[in-house]
Every structure is written in C-alpha cells, then in structure tokens.
C-alpha cells in the first residue's frame, strides 16, 4: 500500500475540515431567527470532512503504483502564498495576483485572458462584499483597497 500525493492532500483537506468544525463550534451557530457566524463554517467543515474521507477511502481501495508527485502539493503552496500575501497587500490584491499567476503559469491561459479574469472576478467580489454588504475584509499591512 503506497501513499501518494493525492492521499496526502486528501488527508490534509480532511484535517482542515475538522479544524473548521471545531473552530465553528466556538462561534454562535444560531442567532435569533437565523444562522450565526459559526453556521456556514460548520456546514463547510462537515462537507469537507465527509467528501475528503469519501474520496480518500476510494483512493485507499484503488491499487496505485504511481510515485509521489510533488506537483499535487502545488495548490497548497499557492494557497499558503496567497494567504501570506493577504497580510501584506490585502485580500483583493492578493486574489488578483494569485488568480493571474495560477491562470497564466499553471493553466497556461493567454496573457490577455488571464489578466481579464483575474481583474474582473475580484472586482465583482469587491463590489459585493465591500461596497454592497460593507464587510470588513483584510486590507493588509499596506491598507490598500
């Protein structure tokens, strides 16, 4: 029984989901007549644990002779980089950098299309969360946007 990168990533996702579940229980699940701050993280954590365990069990049953592929860890590294960048330049600018880098270098999308997608989608999210819902989102040390 070999452990490949896919199994490691799935186990990491399962642990992350379990962390979300535990942390969401520290918040209010239900406030007055509606969901509280811990409700959606609880649901997301439960779904994350359930589906990652489901796929992980399926992977354990499958016979796989593949070697450890470091490329499977690329999304985790990229996500950690985006999180660290969020603390420096803020959430939306780090989303633009992350999306452009991923689309251009990993997905091999053209330069024009990568720029367009990586600017439009964070712009839409900025409009919804900051302008419309007035959510306090991370601005980073530079306080941009």
Secondary structure, DSSP 8 states (H G I E B T S, - for coil): ----HHHHHHHHHHHHHHHHHHHHTTS-SEETTEE-TTHHHHHHHHHHHHHHHHHHHHHHHS-------GGGGHHHHHHHHHHHHHHHH-HHHHHHHHHHHIIIIIS---HHHHHHHHHHHHHHHHIIIIIIS------TTTT--
